[in-house]
Amino acid sequence: MEVWIFFQIIFHFKSKLAEKATEQISSKTKLGTSVGSQFSKEKYK
């Protein structure tokens, strides 16, 4: 059970990092904003 909690924390941390990375890429390209939001919507379905 403790291992599962550990993995949940890792997964949460990774998704936060991915969010930040997507934001940085999106700010560099105007097209990236719509693509990034579309990707995150598909990911969390």
C-alpha positions in Angstrom: 0.0 0.0 0.0 2.9 2.4 0.8 4.4 1.7 -2.5 1.2 2.7 -4.3 1.2 6.0 -2.4 4.8 6.5 -3.4 3.9 6.0 -7.1 1.0 8.3 -6.8 3.3 11.1 -5.5 5.8 10.4 -8.3 3.0 10.5 -11.0 1.6 13.7 -9.6 5.0 15.3 -9.6 5.6 14.2 -13.2 2.3 15.5 -14.4 3.1 18.9 -12.8 6.5 18.9 -14.5 4.8 18.1 -17.8 2.4 20.9 -17.3 5.2 23.4 -16.8 7.1 22.1 -19.8 3.9 22.4 -22.0 3.4 25.9 -20.7 7.0 26.9 -21.7 6.6 25.3 -25.2 3.2 27.0 -25.6 4.7 30.4 -24.8 7.3 29.9 -27.4 4.9 29.0 -30.2 1.4 30.6 -30.5 0.1 27.4 -32.1 1.4 25.4 -29.2 -1.2 26.8 -26.9 -4.2 25.2 -28.7 -2.2 22.0 -29.3 -1.1 21.8 -25.7 -4.6 22.3 -24.3 -6.0 19.7 -26.8 -3.3 17.3 -25.7 -4.0 17.7 -22.0 -7.8 17.2 -22.6 -7.1 14.0 -24.5 -4.7 12.8 -21.8 -7.1 13.1 -18.9 -10.2 11.6 -20.5 
